[in-house]
Amino acid sequence: MISKKKLGLIIIALAVLIGVLSRSFSIIPNLVGKIICGNNYMQPVDGVVGDVSCGFNTDMHLIALSIAGLITGIILVLLSKGVTK
């Protein structure tokens, strides 16, 4: 079984990786947007083309997921050290 500390470190690493990749390259947000929105992704709305064309802003959701992952990982690491109870 994997320890809380290792699981927390893995979650932190994945959260940072997703956050950096999502802000540096548009590969992950585009993929998520295409999966969730289908053919409506990046279609013009009121003459403006953007990633909120189907009502889903992939960049903001991925960064929120990264922050939630960081917080969860930090909590797991702290719990493994017995700092918080």
N, C-alpha and C positions, 0 to 999 in steps of 0.2 A: 504494500500500500504506500502511496505517495504521502509524504509529510505535508503539514500545513505550510511550512516554510518554502519547500520546493514548489508547491502548487501556487503560492503567492508570488514567488519569483517568476514563474512561468507566465502567470496572468499579467504581471507588470511588464515583462518583456514583450508579450503579444500586444498589449495595449499601446506601448510606446511605438512598436513597429507599425501597427495599424494607423496610429496618429501621424507618424512621420511620413509613411507612404501615401496616406490620403491627402496630406497637405503638399507633398512634394510632387506627386504624380497624380494624374486624374484617372488612373486605371481602376482603382478600387471604387471610388464614387460612381464612375460611369457604369461599371459592372453591376453594382447594387441598384443604381437607378434603372438600368435596363431590366433587371430581374423584377423589381417591384412595380415599375410603371408600364413595362411592355412597350407597345408601339407609341404610347403618348410621351415617352421620355424625350426631352429636348425638342418638343414641338413648339412653334410660336404661340404665345398667349398675348393677345392685344398687340401683336406686332413685335414682341420681344421674345427672343429665344434664350432660354435659361434652364437650369436644372430643377427649377420649381414648377415646371410646366404641368406636372400631374399632381401638384400639391405636396410634393415630398422633396425636401432639400437634403440630399444625400450627404453633403459635406458636414452640415451641422449635426446630423444624426450620428455619423461615424465619429466625430470628435466627442460628442456626448457619450457614446459607447466607450471610447478610449478613456475618458475621465472616470467613468464608472468602473472600468476595469482596473485602473490605477488605484482607486480608492479601495476596491475589494482586495486587490493584491497586497496593499500596504496593511490593511486590517489583518489579513491572514498571516503576514510575516510578524506583525506585532503580537498576535495571539500565540504564535508558536514560541515566542520568547517569554511569554508570561507577563508582558508589560501591562496589558489590559485584561480585565476580567469582567 
